């Protein structure tokens, strides 16, 4: 167990902690092969939760700096997706495919990703845990 002085940890945790940050972006899309209304052009206010798992560094008490995480997500994801027509980037921009695309972009930055959750609207979301968890 880590030792605490006041509220500060004085050594690294043996296991990692999960650090999450949420982001919002607006985008339009259409799903041309969908049998229902989503075939038509429409938009969403998306919410993205990025969850990373990393050990806490004893010298800082931090596993992942929230500001660093924000910068990576902004540069690698939000600048490409916010206020765009997602079909210009992905041929079938379902929430599932968008989430996988985001994972690939963030994995290239070597973030210790645990999972991504992407809300298309309140109550409607997908969670992706990376290629190691894909069904075979």
N, C-alpha and C positions, 0 to 999 in steps of 0.2 A: 504494500500500500504506500502511496506517495506520502511524504511528510509535508505538512503545511505549517507555514510560519504566518500567523495571522490568516490571510486568505490566499497567500501565494504558495504554489507548489515548488518545492526545492529540488525535485528530481523528476525525470521523465516517467510517465506511466508505462507499465509493462505492456499493456495492450493499447491500441489506438482509440481515439475518440472520433465521433462522427460530427463533422462540421458541415452545416447546411447554410445555403443562402438562396433567396428567391429573387426572381427577376420577372418583369412584365414586358411584353412586347405586343404590338398590334400588327396583324397581317391578314391578307385575303388569300383565298384559295378556292379551288373547286376540285371535286373528285369525279373525273369524267366517267368512270366505270361504276359509280355508286348508283343503286337503283332508286334512291329517294332524293330528297331536297338538296343534299350535299353535292349533287351533280352540278347545281347552279353556282354561279359566282357568289361568294359570301365572305364575311370576315369574322375574326375572333379577337378578343382580348386574351392572349395566351399568358399563362403563368408557368414559369419554369423553376423547379427546385433542383439545385445541384447539391448532392450529398457526397462528401469525400471522407475517407477514413485515413487517419495518420496518427502517429504517436505524438504526444506532447513533448516539446523540447524543454528540458529543465531550465535552460538559461533564460528563456522568454516566457514560459508558461503557455505557449501557443502551439497548436498543431498546424493550422493553416491560417494565415492572416486574411481576414474578411476583405480587406482592400485589395490584396493581391488576387484573390478569387474573383472579385468584381471586375478587375481589369482584364483578366484572361477571358471571362465570359463575355464582357462587352466587346473586346477586340475580335474574338474568334467566332462568336455566335450572334450577338445582338446587332452588330453593325451590318451583318449579312441578312438578317431576318426582319428587323423592325421596320414597319411601314413599307412592306414589299408585297408583291404578288408571289406567293410561294411556288406556284407552278413554273415560274421562270427559273427556279433553282432545282426543284425536284419534280420529276414527271408525275408522281402520285404522292402529293404532300398530305398524307393522312397523319394524324397525331403520332401513330406508331412509327412511320417512316421519318418524320421530323425528329422524333426523339433519338432514333438511331443515328441520324445525320449529326445531331448535336453531340452525341457521345463520341463519334469519330473525330469531330473537330476538337473537342476538349482532351481526348486521349492523346492527340498529337502534341499537346502542350504538356504532357506528362503529369497531369493532375492525378492524384490517387483516388479515382472515381469509385464510389460505392454503388450509387444509383442515381438516375434522373427521373423526375416526375414532371410531366407536361400536362397542364390543364388546358383544354380547349375552351371550356366554359366551366362555371362553378358546378361541381359534382361530376364532371366528365373528364377523366384523365387517364393517362397511360404511365406505367412505370417500366423503366428498362434498366437492367442490371449488367449490361455488357454481353459481349459475345460468349463468354464462358457459361452464361446461363441460358443461352438459346436452346430450344428443343432440338433434338437430333432426329 
